[in-house]
Amino acid sequence: MAETRLIHGRYRLLEVIGRGGMGEVWRATDESLGRRVAVKCLKPLGARQDPDFLRVLRERFRREARVAASLQHRGVTVVHDFGEADGTLYLVMELLEGRNLSQLLGDNARHPLPVHDVVDIAEQVADALAYTHRQGIVHRDLKPANIMRLADGTVKICDFGIARLGADIGVSSRLTGTGIAMGTPHYMSPEQISGDRVDHRSDLYSLGCVLYEIATGAPPFDQDDAWAILVGHRDTPPEPPRRRRADLPPLFERIVLDLLAKAPEARPADAGDLRRRITGTRRTALPANAPQPPHLPDAHRPVPPHPPGTGHPDGPADASGRVPLHPGPGPAAPALLPAWTRSMTTGRTSVGALLPHAAPPPEDPASALTGQWTAAGAPPRPRTAPALPGTPVAPALPGTPAPGAPAPGAPVAHTAPPPVPVPEPDLLAVLAGRHSAGLSLGRLGRWAEAGEAHRAVAAERARLLGPDHPDTLASRYEYAFALSRAGRPAPALREFGHVAEGRARLLGPGHPDTLTARQETAHVLGRLGRHAEAHRVYADVLAARERVMGADHPDTLRCRHNLAFTLGRLGRLEESYRTAYEVAAARARLLGPDHPDTLVTLYEVAHVLGRLGRWADALGTYQEIAAARARALGQDHPDTLAARYEAGICLSRLGRGREALELYRDLVAARTRAQGPDDPETLRARHGLGVNLGRLGRWEEALAEAREVAAARTRVLGPDHPDTLVSGREVAVCLGWLGRWGEALTGYRHVAGARERVFGPDHPDTLASRNDEAQCLEQLGRHAEAVELYRRVAAARRRPAPG
């Protein structure tokens, strides 16, 4: 395999990025599509193995690889292809840039992760499990090494199906005779240990073990003896995690303990229910200021469950604070375990494997299929250490304002630095940690703080490494991204421009990282309403991406998607529709029809169809998107509900008001259930409900609904927020239809005045409000005032737009 460097005439192996007991993971290029991938190669087991065993292994590998390849969810690693070449089984997957949870704990000096990170990881893993369990798939080997956190904060479960293969081999009496043992027992459910039937609730137990470990720094049962661990899972209640870490939210502790229930029926009913419970703990888990430092105060550090000399509910503790394996006379309890557990070793825990000077554990062939792939090369840089208290703030970057943070999925070049004095490695590690803390702040939506963190790190990196060093430019990129997300597009545009120029000098104008910075420049131009300039940049970047990466590369398709969006904003609707349709077709072919990226582009197709007046086509497309998202994400997921909202607009436009009304009633209930009554999206659904009440002639009900929504939006969003003003206008519309023209005029004037303050006198929304005001004056018989107002609006619309 390694000699040819080419698998199946398609996958070019570039470098080993990980190794396990039975194979390797390679960074590779899919030469057919021009994309980067990861290829996991399982080595031949050798002549010593039973031919029947090899046949069973191959068959199960193929079966489970097909299962893994069928999964389409943002929280599950995408499997592109699989097969066998020269006796080696291989699996082609998306290339993930990030760290698994085992590595994150190691980066964090074996201390638990910050609470908000733990809750975020828990929520994302539960969401992915809810999807896979709906597909009838049980992972069976969930552990920190199989959960990856990417640079943008996305969490993905790895080795679906292959983990199931490993479990099948481990518990099969026919195969255990060959010497294959189960992997680490630290994350096994009681029913797995007892050899009972395993279903989705076993995954929930394993997730409870993972969450316990990343929240406290140690698994719930952390003895040195495998049998002690197994007995702990089967018979011993876990110690409440807040005894080990007092700052954990009580609600989150309750969730973890429910997951660790011995009986499957005592655990949460399913992962969807679990995700909703975790979401409910989010507010209590968010820190008041910066992310928690990795070196927690002593009160928050993991301690032995029961210090020496203290009591324990299951018997006296030994000098290490652990309960002896056989608390009573004789080994009665362990003897009840299945025979296949007798040869088990403790295996690797996330933190135990990272103890300094510890001898590496023996390789476990079964866990090599599913277990941790150790990173090749130099030790990883820390990724979770936040800004250190008392660190001086670096001076501002030349020509840049303050505050701004992360760019999900943005590639960052890390080439050799220019010839400058080499700074202390410890200082670079501190800056890397502060950079990571900025990313964490961005994931929490705290963009101003994130931007300030990245601005300070960028200034310090510029001083130490030089202004064009890849790490300096990476920090400035994140600073620009945060400025954009914080609603400051003008300074963001300057920063992205600087990064693009620096990367062009360092890497070349056609390098993917240079093109990524230019693409973000175009995005910010669009945010500023400069769509013609954005179109030119997108067109240039698209041409370069097609030349360098090919027409079907994901980054090329993303750029074409953005170009379609911009064409629509320029009023070039037919071109926008054609471009978006082509991108959707390409994404469906390459990623699958239900892939999130495919559905996002279909969403744009539907939007343009609506603007073209093709409401029936738009309705069908939105309904298709809603059905696909419901399958992948669930009925109450915000993305599913967003597509249903747009379907309601189409129904209204088609005159199908009663259907629209019922859809909006369901939507309001779902939004309230999932996000609360005052969430902006819930209020948007209520607004749609009120509009459709009016279209059905039920104006009193429509007026009451519009007033309630306007009051809620004023309270939640502020009196001058665009959505609040839309609701104010709807109140005036209802008053007009009820013949209460004097009150309607007051409402229209209020909205027009607010829009003039916010948007300016010549903004299209301001002029539309003045037009409403003129129509109201006509209804009141004040024709001269109405005519004068109509003239002013017409003159403003004839004036050329500034710039």
QUIBEL-V172351 format. One record per pair of residues at least 24 apart in sequence whose ideal C-beta (glycine too) atoms are under 6 Angstrom apart, sorted by the first residue. I is the first residue (numbers start at 1). GAP is how many residues later the second one is. Records with the same first field share a line. If there is no record, write none. Layout:
I: GAP  GAP
This chain:
1: 40  85  87
7: 78  83
8: 75  77
11: 28
16: 360
17: 359
18: 355
20: 348  353
21: 342  343  344  347
22: 343  346
25: 348
33: 519
34: 515  516  519
35: 518
36: 59
37: 55  58
38: 55  57
39: 51  53
40: 51
41: 47  49
42: 47
44: 43
53: 125
60: 105
61: 28
64: 97  98  100  101
65: 26
67: 94
68: 92  93
71: 89
72: 520  522  523
73: 55  58  559
74: 522
75: 49  52  53  81
76: 52  81  84
77: 79  81
96: 52
97: 54
98: 50  51  52  53
99: 50  284
100: 45  48
101: 43  46  113
102: 42  43  248  270
104: 280
105: 245  246
106: 248
107: 275  276  277
108: 186  276
109: 185
110: 241  244
111: 106  183  185
112: 103  104  105
113: 101
114: 177  178
115: 170
116: 169  170  171
118: 96  97
119: 162  163  166
121: 34
122: 89  156
123: 155  156
124: 31
125: 30
126: 145  148  149  152
127: 148
128: 29
129: 74  142
130: 141  142  145
133: 67  138
138: 62  65
139: 24  64
140: 24  27
141: 25  26  229
142: 61  64  65
143: 44
144: 66  206
145: 226  227
152: 256  257
153: 290
159: 211
162: 207  208
163: 207
166: 200  203  204
169: 197
170: 196
176: 164
180: 185  186
181: 162  163
182: 162
183: 164  181  183  184  188
184: 163  164
185: 41  44  45  159
186: 33  163
190: 43  44  72
193: 37  40  41
195: 143
201: 63  66
204: 55  63
208: 48  51  52
211: 45
212: 29  44
213: 137
215: 26  33
216: 25  28  29  86
217: 85
218: 84
219: 130
223: 99
225: 100
226: 118  119  120
227: 107
228: 97
230: 107  111
231: 102  103
236: 78
239: 66
244: 58
245: 55
246: 53
247: 53
249: 32  35  36
251: 30
252: 29
290: 96
291: 95  146  149
293: 93
294: 91
381: 51
382: 47  50  51
383: 53
384: 52
385: 48
386: 51
387: 47  50
393: 63
394: 62  65  66
395: 64
397: 61  62
401: 90
403: 45  48  49
404: 47  75  78  79  82
405: 33  37  42  45  46  49  73  77
406: 33  36  72  75
407: 74
410: 106
411: 101  102  105
412: 62
413: 57  94  100
414: 56
415: 55
417: 48  52
418: 48
420: 46
423: 41
431: 26  29
435: 40
447: 35  38  39
448: 38
450: 32
451: 28  31  32
454: 24  25
455: 24
468: 34  38
473: 26  29  30
484: 40
489: 35  38  39
492: 32
493: 31
496: 24  25
497: 24
510: 34  38
515: 26  29  30
519: 40
526: 40
531: 35  38  39
534: 32
535: 31
538: 24  25  28
552: 34  38
557: 26  29  30
561: 40
564: 40
565: 39
568: 40
573: 35  38  39
576: 32
577: 31
580: 24  25
581: 24
594: 34  38
599: 26  29
615: 35  38  39
618: 32
619: 28  31
622: 24  25
623: 24
636: 34  38
641: 29
648: 40
652: 40
657: 35  38  39
660: 32
661: 31
664: 24  25  28
678: 34  38
683: 26  29  30
699: 35  38  39
702: 32
703: 31
706: 24  25  28
707: 24
720: 34  38
725: 26  29
741: 35  38  39
744: 32
745: 31
748: 24  25  28
749: 24
762: 34
767: 26  29
